[in-house]
Amino acid sequence: MKWSLSQLRSYRDEPLQFDEALDLKHSLMTRYPEIIDVKATQVKGYLTYDKGNVLISAHVDADLTVPSTRSLTPVDLPLAFQMTEYYVSQGTDLSQFEDDDTVIILPEDDILNFDVAVEDNILIHIPMQILSEAEQNGEPMPTGNGWEVIGEDDLAKQAEEHKTVDPRLAKLKNLFPDQEAKD
């Protein structure tokens, strides 16, 4: 969905309602190659024009397939979120907006490409840690030939168990005996 600012001026009195299924699969997978599949993206909301500013409020539902961050197994990731953004022309006084408002300055041609805005918001909403259902239920961590994945707690225990002092440096321990009490 693309609109020019001049087209949007006609929605001063009554907002433009939209309910669209967007095909963002190719562009999302190009921008974020870790995405395995994009099943559906539904966007429903409204757009208003007021004094040169465009306000878009939309609810986005997207179904992605992404790899688990632990084992790389495919995980279905449903996303549902609300986005509210202001679009303004270059040179607009931004002091009229609140600090927590999302304000995007349109390019020089004043074309609002809403598909890109939805893509940006989808990418922002992908969590940093994605686990499969089995991994969430406590299935053992992946292992291989000579390697294994361990949690931070297990790593700290291993480090404590294997903590040895180089015998050549052991005599330095007696150099500052009062330092050991502080540790």
Helices and strands as residue ranges (DSSP letters): E 2-4, H 5-8, G 9-11, E 16-21, H 25-31, E 37-50, E 53-67, E 74-88, G 94-96, E 103-105, E 111-113, H 114-124, H 133-136, E 143-144, E 147-148, H 152-161, G 170-174, H 177-182
